Amino acid sequence: MKRPSLPENTARLALLAALAMVAGACGPGASASPSGAASSASPASAATPTKLTVGLGFIPSVQFAQFYLAQSAGYYRDAGLDVTFQNKIDPDLITLVGQGSVDIGIADGTSVIPAVAQGIPVRYVTTIYAQFPNIVYAKASSGIHGAADLRGKKLGTPGKYGSSWIMLQALLGSAGLKPADLDIQLYPDFGQGAALAQGAVTAATGFVNNEPVQLELSGTPAVVLHVDDTVPLPGNGLIAGVDTLRTKRAALQAFVAATLHAMAEITADPQKGLDAAVAAVPDLGKDRPTQLAILKATIGTWSNAYTQAHGAGAIDRSAWSSTVSFMAGLADTPLPGSPPPVDQLVDDSLLK
C-alpha cells in the first residue's frame, strides 16, 4: 500500500511559521533569505557563524538527502550556521548528543526512551520519520497479508534488541502473537534480506526504504507490514542535548527550519534530493535509479495524518506516551529505569 507523502503546501506553511519564529528571536534586523532559511543575521552574524556538529546515523546515505541539500544549497550558511556532519551508530550518537560533543543528531524514538530512562539528558525535538520505518516484509507469493499470518513462519532479524525487535513485538502483539509463536532466525551480520531472497526465511525485519525496495527492484513483488497501522511508535527524528538546547537554542531552531525547508523541496522534486546526495556521496551515483527509488520510499515516511494536521516536524505526544507504556510492559527488553514522562523525552519548542 502506498504511504502518503507530505503535501508541499503544508510543508511550506510550516516552514514559514518556523522561519518567522527564528527571525523574530534574532532581533529586528533579522530577515528571511530567498532560500527559505533564516538570514545571516540569525542566529549569529555573517562574520561569526555558529558551529553545529550534526550526527547522521549509520553511513552516508540518500536517506539524508535533506541535510545534504540544505548544506549544498546554502540554507544552513544563510541561517548563520557552520554545519559539520558526523556519522555514528545510534547508541553512540545519543550518548554524544547528551554529552554535547554532537549538537544535534538523528535517532529513533524507541532508542531515546531507554536512553533518557538511564539518565542521558537528550530531548527529541523534530519528527523526521513520521511513520516508523522499521517493518516486516515478505514476498507477495508467501501468502502473508497481516501480522496474524506470521504465526509459525520463519522470520529473520539481526537480533533480539533495538528498534526492529521492539517493532516486531508491537506488530505481533496487535495480532495476539508473541515472538515464541514464530521460528525466529537471527542474522547478526544483517543478512536477513539475502536469506529471504534465497528462501531461507519466509519473512524478515527491515526498513521500508531499503530491503523491500531492493526486492521489488529485483523483480519480486513484496508485501510490507507497517507497525504504525496498529501501534504508533515514534520514528526517527532530531535530538539535542538539554544543555545544548539552552546554549544554542537559536542556532538549533534555524537548523530545524532550514532542514524542514529542504524536506519540502525534496518532497516536491525528489530528483533535487538525489542530486544533492550524489554530490555529497559520489558512490550513490553508481546506481541512480535504485537510489531514487530508496529516496522516494524515504519521502513517504516523512508525513502522516498528525504532521499533515499540525505541520512538518510536529511531535505526536500521545504516540510517545503510548510507546512508553508499551515498552515499560515488555518482559524480555524492559526499560533500564523508571518510565520517563513525555516532557523528559520531547521538546517541541524549536518548532513553535
N, C-alpha and C positions, 0 to 999 in steps of 0.2 A: 504494500500500500504506500503510495507516495505521501511523504510527510509535507505539511505546509511550510513554505518559506516566508521570511519576514517581508511584509509589504514595504515597498520603497517609501511611500509617503509616511507610514508610521515611523520608520527608522529616522527619516529626516526631521520629522516633528520632534522626536525625542532628542535628536542631536542638537537642534536649535535651542531647545529648552536647556540642555546641559551646557551648551556654549554660552548662553546668556548668563547662566549662573557663574561660570568661570570668569567671564568678562566682568561681571558685577563685583566679584570677590577681589578683583585685582585693581580696583580703583577707577576713577572717572576717565583716565586716559586709555583704558583697555578697549580693544575693538576686535571684531571677528575678521579673519582674513578670508580671501576668496576660496581658499582650500576648505574652509569649514572648521578648521581648528582655531584655537584662540591665537591672537596675535602675539608678537614677541614681547609685548608689554605684560604678558601673563604666562606663567607666574613670576618670571624673572625678566630682567632687561635683556636686550639682544646681546649686550657685552658679557653678561654672566648667566648663561643658560643653566637651568637646574639639571644636574646629572641624575639619571634614573637607570638603575640596573634592573632589567626585566627578565624574569625567569620563564622560559618557554620549555615545558616538559619534554622529556624523551629526546628525539633527534630532530634536526631541522626538517620541516615537512610542509607540504602545501596546505595543511590544515591551519597553519599560522599565517596564511596569506594576508589577513587584515593587518597584522603587525608589520609585515614586510611592506605592504602598500603605504601605510601611514608613515613609515620611515622613509621610503624612497620618494614619495610624493612631497615630502617636507612638512607633513601635518604636525609631527612632533616638534620639528625645528621651529615652525611658525608659532607653536604654543610655548616657546621658550624652554624647550627640553633638549637635553643631550642624552639620547637613549642608547643603551648598550644591551644587546640580547645575550642571554646565557642559557644553555641547555642543561638541565639537571633532572634526574629521575624524581618522581613525585614525592616520596618520603623525605629525601634530602632537601628538596626545594622548599617544602613547608617549613622545615626547621630553619633554613637560611633566611626565609622571609620573616619568621618570628624573631630571629636574631638581628634583623636589619641589614644583613650582608647583601640581601637582594631586596630591592624596594617594593616590587610588585611582581606577582607571578601568576601562573595559571595552574589550578588544581581542582580536582573533583570534590563535590560536597561530602561524599562518603569518606574521604580521606581527611577533610578538615575537621569533621566531628570528633573522631578519636584523638586527633592532634590537640584540639582545644581541651578535650577531656583530660589529657595528660599535662595540661598547663602551658602549652605552646601558645604565645599571645598573637594570634592571627585572626583576621576577620575576612570574610567573603564579601567583596564589595561590588561586583558586577557579574551578572549572568552572561556567559558566552554561549554555552550549550544549554539552551532552554529545554531541550529534550535529552534525556540521559543517553549517551552514545553507546554504552555497553549493551550488547544484545545477545540473544541466542539465535543462531541461524542454521539452516539445513538446506539440502537440495529440495527443490519443489517436488521431486519424484518420491521423496521419503514418506509422504503421507502425513507429515506433521503440519498442523494448521493452527495449533494453540498450545498453551502450556500443558494442558491435560494429556496431550499426545506424546509427551516426553516420558511418561511412565515406562519403565523397563528398557528404555533406549540407552545406547552407549553415547555418552556426551564427553567431549574433550574440552579441557580447560587447563590453564597453566598451573593452578594450584588452589588450595582452599584458603585463600586470602584475597584482600584487595577488593576493588570496586566490582570486578566481574563476579566474584564469589558472592558478594552482598546482593548484586543484581539477580544472580541465579536463584538465591534463596527467596528473594521477594517475588520473582516470577513464578517459581514453583508453588510458593505459599498461596498465590492467587487461585491456584487450581487444587488446593488441599494436598499438595505433594511436598516431600522433603527430599534432600539430596540422596538419602538412602533408598528412595524409590527408583533411582536411576543407577546405571552402571557408569560411574564417574571414572574417566581415564585422565590421568594427569600428564601434562606436557610442559615441564619446567622450561624447555627451550622455546616455548610458544609455537610449537609445531602442530597445534590442533587443527589449523586451517588445512595444512597439507594432508593430515590424517583424514579429515572429512572428504577432501577431494579424491583421495585414494580409496575411500570406503571403509577405513578402519574404525570410524565412528559415524554415527548417524546424524549427530548434531554437535555444535561447538559454540563456545562463547567467543565473542569478538567485538569489533566496533562497527557500527552501522556505516561508517565512511571508509572502511578498509576491506575486511575479508569478504563480505557478501558482494561488494562492488567488484572485487577481483574475480570472484566465482562467476558472476554474471558476464563479465568481460571475456571469460574463457569459453563462454557459450553454454553454461549450465544455469538454468533458472534457479533462483534461490527464494526461500521463504524466510522472513525475518520476524522474530518475536520481540516486541518492544515492552520493556518493563513499565514505562510511563503510561501505557494503556491501562494499567491496573494499580500500580504503586508509584506515587510521584517523587522519585528520588531526584535530588538536585544534581544537575550535571556540572561539567567543568566551568569554572569562572575565574575571575581575577581575585586574588587575595593580597592583603597587605598586612604588615605588622602593626600592632597597636601604637608603638612609638612612632613609626613612620607616618601613620595617619595623622598624628599630632604635629610632627615637624615638617612634613612635606605635603600637607593637605591640598594646597592649590595646585601643586605640580601633579599630584595623583589625579585630581579632578580633570585637569587639562589632558592628561594621558588617556583617561577613560573616554572623554568626549571625542578626541581625535581617533581613537580606536573604533568607537561606535560609528563614526563618520565613514571610516574605511570599510566597515562591515556593510553599511548601507550601499556604498558604491559597488562593492563586490556582489551583493545580492542582485543589484540591477544589471551588472555586467560581469559575470564570472571570469570572462577572459582577462579582464583587467587584473583580477586577483592572481590568476595563473601567471601572467607576465611578471608581476611583482615577485612572486615566489621563485620563478625560474631565474630572475635577475639576482635574487639573494642566494639561491641554492642551485647553481647551474646544472647539477646532475639531474634535477627534476625535468629538465628539458629533453632528456633522452626518450621519454615516452609521454608526450603531451596529452594524447587522448586519455590515457589512464589517469594522469594527474588531474585533468579537467573533470573526469567522472568522480574522482575522490573529492575534489573541491565542491562540486555540486551537491554531493551527498552530505558534505560538511555544512554547507549553507542551509540545507534542510533542517539541521538541528538547532539553528540559531533562533528559531521562533517557536512559540507555542501560543495557546489561547491567552495565557497570562501576560506574556510580553506584548502581544498584539493589543491587549486592553490597557496595559499600564506603561508601555514604552520599552524600547530596546534596552536590554541590560537589566530590566526590572527583576527584583528578587522576590520570589514567592515564599513568604514566611510560613504560611500554613504547610507548604510542602516540606520545608525544613523541619517544622515541628513534628510532622508525621514520620519523617525519616529518623529523627532522633528516637522517637518512641519505638519504631521498628527495630533499629539497631540495638537499642537497650535490651530488647527481648530476645536477641539471638543467643542461643545456648552455646554454640561452638565458637563464635567470634564475638564475645562480649566486649563492651566498651571498657577501656582501661581505667576508667574512673566514673564519677557520677555523671549522668547525662547532663550536658551543659544546656542552659536555656538559650533560646534563639538569639537573644540580644548579645550573648557572648560569642555567637557564631557569625552573624552577619552585621554589616554596617552599610546601609544604602544611602548615606548622606552625600556620597560623591555623585549620585545620580539626581539629586534634588536641585 
